[in-house]
Amino acid sequence: MMEVAIGNIKFKNPIIAASGTFSNGREFDEYFDIGKLGGIATTGLTYKRRDGNKGIRLYETRSGMMNSIGLQNEGIEEFLQNDMKFLKEKSTNIIANLGGGELEEYILGAKLLNKSDVDMIELNISCPNVKKGGMSYGIKSKDAYEITRQIREVVDKSLIVKLSPNAENIVEMALACEDAGADAVSLVNTFNALAIDIGKRKAIFDNKTAGLSGPGIKPIALRMVYQVAQNIKIPTIGIGGIVSWMDVVEFIMAGATAVQVGSSNFIKPDICMDIITGLEEYMARENIKNLEEIKGII
């Protein structure tokens, strides 16, 4: 059985499409039935519309990719009007990824989402591509505690906090979010990184640095998930460089309850279905009846 639980929400399987890599599902539904996923994390949503960053936004690396999107989105109200009906017709959990700048913007967005039909809220305090908010809340544990506490006060829905690998101490960060009322943590978001165009003698991205994701970050993400899962009581959702069912098994053995699949959606739009099928076949071969049998086993 592939069913897992995060907070009081049950997932048919542990595979969640990661925010920022799956739009809001419509394009991918042309390749496979997205209702077969355990869940979908929406594109990063903010209280008001954002146009995102200027200049180059995506750049391929040798073992992954860098992005500097800047939370481009239509705003929460437009998302609820334009996309929620479509998403709710799919038999999967909808996780609204909430971003922002100032704390008040986060709170206003959280209140809107709390009144909506989304199943969970993923508080993004780890985006490295915005100049205000975003990762600034995800570096110091006391800041993460405070924003999580204030969001918890205005939402009844299950609350995930998405952590930055750039945090001063990832375990302390997770513990702070747990203490502030989070129902789960997801990690890791992208690593702050730099790419240079030696011909132009300048940084590739207008903001100089950007977020690194893909297979190259997996061993570091896996280590961080292991460290966090060893120290908190709430569920951990693993993210970082997942391209196969074997990667998923590693994250679960490291202590993750579920995983999010991100950059690999750009490589193969239906890769999540390959991963789900591979995981089912692995469990059958190994006579694993429930993923709890291997969770945190290392």
Secondary structure as GFF3:
##gff-version 3
##sequence-region A 1 298
A	DSSP	beta_strand	4	6	.	.	.	ID=ss1
A	DSSP	beta_strand	9	11	.	.	.	ID=ss2
A	DSSP	beta_strand	15	17	.	.	.	ID=ss3
A	DSSP	three_ten_helix	28	30	.	.	.	ID=ss4
A	DSSP	three_ten_helix	34	36	.	.	.	ID=ss5
A	DSSP	beta_strand	39	41	.	.	.	ID=ss6
A	DSSP	beta_strand	58	61	.	.	.	ID=ss7
A	DSSP	beta_strand	64	67	.	.	.	ID=ss8
A	DSSP	alpha_helix	76	82	.	.	.	ID=ss9
A	DSSP	alpha_helix	84	88	.	.	.	ID=ss10
A	DSSP	beta_strand	93	98	.	.	.	ID=ss11
A	DSSP	alpha_helix	103	114	.	.	.	ID=ss12
A	DSSP	beta_strand	120	124	.	.	.	ID=ss13
A	DSSP	three_ten_helix	134	137	.	.	.	ID=ss14
A	DSSP	alpha_helix	141	154	.	.	.	ID=ss15
A	DSSP	beta_strand	158	162	.	.	.	ID=ss16
A	DSSP	alpha_helix	170	179	.	.	.	ID=ss17
A	DSSP	beta_strand	184	187	.	.	.	ID=ss18
A	DSSP	beta_strand	191	194	.	.	.	ID=ss19
A	DSSP	beta_strand	196	197	.	.	.	ID=ss20
A	DSSP	beta_strand	202	203	.	.	.	ID=ss21
A	DSSP	beta_strand	209	213	.	.	.	ID=ss22
A	DSSP	three_ten_helix	215	217	.	.	.	ID=ss23
A	DSSP	alpha_helix	218	229	.	.	.	ID=ss24
A	DSSP	beta_strand	236	239	.	.	.	ID=ss25
A	DSSP	alpha_helix	245	253	.	.	.	ID=ss26
A	DSSP	beta_strand	258	261	.	.	.	ID=ss27
A	DSSP	alpha_helix	264	267	.	.	.	ID=ss28
A	DSSP	alpha_helix	271	285	.	.	.	ID=ss29
A	DSSP	three_ten_helix	291	293	.	.	.	ID=ss30
###
